[in-house]
Amino acid sequence: MAEYRIDELARLADTTVRNVRVYQDRGLLAPPRKQGRVGIYSEAHLARLRLIGQLLRRGYTFANIGEMFQVWERGGDLSDILGFESAIGDAWSDEIADYVTIGELRDLFGKEVTPRTVKRAVDLRFIERDGLRFRVPSPRLLHAGAELVRMGMSVDAVLDIAENLRDKVGDVAEHMVRVVAEHILATYAPLTVIQTNSGEVAEIAELIRRVRPLAQQAVDAVLAQAMAEHINDVMGEHFALAMEHLRGESNSHAAQGGPAGPA
């Protein structure tokens, strides 16, 4: 399970350190585990924090949210509740975030690492500023981009691919999560709060954990099929245009009385 300090937790939840402390003071967020003098937060804290933010944006007050959590947790088994929040909040990838310096980025991507391209990568959240270095949420994505640059593609072209991929896959993920979640909630908690004392919360957590690999397998399978179809289309279009160009050159030579081109 991933662990965070308070500043990183706040950034991932799109809130502030001050808000995190306010939620703790109001009893909406459990206190962190202490490691020396440093508070360590878990994925369960992140899931709860994101839920609080969403409810606040929908117009609920702290009192409303606190009441909902009390109803949810009343009589419930703490391990079931933590298991449910972890099922929601745990990372869906086994990747471990890495850190790079600006010099290491230049080693990977060359001279096209400029203030403009770095800002674009930060805006797209492919890298995140962390003092004098950058946090890399997905090292696999970073190194895939670096390999494309080594093949001769520009950094901007690689960022275009990554941005388009994130947008399209993000839409697919949002739809998939919404449909599956609505099915699960309609089955276990139609228009009500999940009853933690009925065993439902543990069942839902298990369903969510089972959905994760299925979703990734489905995306991998469809992406592989689509890539196979499109590579044939793109290569076919390229060679068709090339043949038309050669045929045009051959006809031009023939009209000028020159040697015929390739048959």
N, C-alpha and C positions, 0 to 999 in steps of 0.2 A: 504494500500500500504506500502511495506517495505521501510525503510529509512536507509541510510548508512552514516557513516563518510568517509572521503576521503581514509583512509588507507584500510578500509573494501571494499569500492567500487573498489579500484585498485586490491585488491586480488581476488575478485570475477570475475573481468574482465580479469584476468591473465595479468596485466600490472603493472606499477609503479605509485606511487604518482606523481613523476616528469612528467610522460607522461600525466597524467590527467590534470595537470596544463598547460602543453604545448598545449593540445587540446583546453582548455578553452581560452588561450591567442590567439589562431588562429581562434577562433570563431566556432570551430567544435562542442563544447560541451557547453551547457548552464551553466551559473553560478549556484551554489547551493543556496538553501534557507538558509538564515542566522537565526540561533538560538543562540542569544547572539553573541559570537565571533566564533562560530563553524558553518562550512558549512554542510548542510544536503542535501544529494543526494537521488534521488528516483529511482524506478525501470526503469523509462523512461531514466534516465541518464545511468543506467547500460546497457540497450538495445542499446542506441546510442554508448556507449563506445565499446561494443562488435562488433558492426557493423564497427566502425572505425578500430578496430584491424584486422578484417577479410579483409577489403579492403586494408589496408596497406600490409598485408601478400601476397595479390594477386598482389602487385606491383604498386598500385595507389599512387599518391603523395598527399600531403596535399591540393595542389591546385585542383587536380581532385576531391577529396572528398568534399572540400568546394563548388566547382561548382555544384556537384550533389545535395548537401543539399540545395543550393540556388534555384536550379531549382525546387526541391521538395517542398520547403516552399513558393515559390513565389506565391502570391495570395491565398495561402491556409489558412484555418481557424486554428488558433493556437490550439484551443481545440481539433480539429480533429487530428492534428499532434501528440499532446501529448497523445491522446487516442489511436492512432495507436502504438506509441512506448511503451505505457503501456501494450497494448494487447500482444505485443511481449515479453516485459521484465518482466511483473508481475510474481510473483511466481505462479507455477501451483499447489501449495498445500497450505492449510490453516494452516500448521504447523508454529509455531514460534520457531526459533532457541533458544537453551538453552546453558548454560555454566556449566561445571563441573570441579572440581579439580582432581588431581591425586588420592587423598584420596577417593573421591566419586567414581571414576572409580574402585578402589580396592574394595569398598563396594559392587559395582554392579557385578563385574566379578571375584573377589577373587584374589588368589595368582598368577594367570597366567597373571596378568597385570604386564608386565616386560618392560624394555626399548625396547626390540625387538618387542613385540606385540603392544606397543603404537606407535612405528615408523611405523609399518605396517598399523595400523589403520589411521595414519596421511597420509601416502603415498596413501592410498585408498580414502582419503578425507571423511572418516566417522566421523572424528573429526579434528579440526583445531587448531593449537597452537595460543593462545591469551595471551601473557605474561606468567603469572604463572598458567593459567588455560587453558581449552580447549573449543572452541566453538563447539556445536553439531548442525549441520544443520538439522538433522532429529532425534528428540528425540524418535519418534516412532520406528525407526530402532534400535536405541541404546537399548531401553528397550525390544524390541523383542529379540535382541541378549542376553541381560542379562537373560531373561526368559529361553532361550535355555541352557545357562550355568547352571542355577539353576536345569534344568532337567538332568544335568550330562554331557553335551557336553563340549568339550574343547574350549577355546577361539580361537585357531587356526582353529578348524573345523567351528566355527561360522563365522570367517572371510573368510574362504573358500566359505561358502554359500553366504555371502554378496557380495564377489568379483565376483563370478560366476553369481549371480543374476544381478548385475550392468552391467556386460559385455553383457549378453544375452539380458536383457531388453533395454540396451543402443543401441544395434544393431536394435532392433525392433522399438524403438522410433525414431532413426535416419531415418530409412526407411519410417516410417509413416509420420514424419514431412516433409521429402523431397517430398514424393508423393503428400500430401495435399497442401503443399506450392507451388509446381510447377503447380498444377491444378489452384490454386487461382491466381497466378501471370500470368499464360498463359491466363486466362480469363480477368484479369483487367489491366495487364501491360506487354504485350508480348514485350520483348526486349526493354523496355523503363522504365523510372522512373515513379512511381505512380503519377498521376496528382492530387494534393491535392485540386485544385480548381474545380474539377468535382464531388465531393461527393464520389469518389471511395475510398478514404482513410478511411472514416467512415464505408463504407460497408465492406471493408477488415478487419478492426478492429473487427467488429461485427461477421464476419465469423470465425475469429481466436478464439474469445471468445466462440462461439458455438461449435467449434471443441474440445476444452479442455475437457469438461465433457464426450463427446462422445469417445474420445481417452482413457480416464481412464476407462470408462465403458467397452470398448472393451477388454482392457488388463485384467481387473478384471474377465470378463466372460471367456476368453480363459485360463487364469491362473487357474481358478477354475475347468474347464473341464480337463485340463492337469493334475492337481494335483489328481483329482479323478481317472483318468486312471492309473497314475503312482503308486499311493498308492496300488491299486489292484495288479498291476504287481509285485511290490516289496514284498508285503506281501505274494503273491502267491508263488513267488520264494523262499522266506524264509521257508514257511511251507512245500513246496515240498522237499527242501533239508533236513529239519528236519525229514520228513517221511522216506526219503531214509536212513538217519542215523539210525533211529529206526529200520527200516527193516534190515539193515546190522547187527545191534547188535542182533536182534532176530535170524537171520540166523547163526550168530557166536555161540550163546548160544546153538542152536539146534545141530550144528555140533559137539560141545563139550559135548553133552549129558546133558547140563544144562537146567534149567527151561526156558520155552518159554517166549519171551517178549510179549508185548501187541499186540493184534491182529490188 
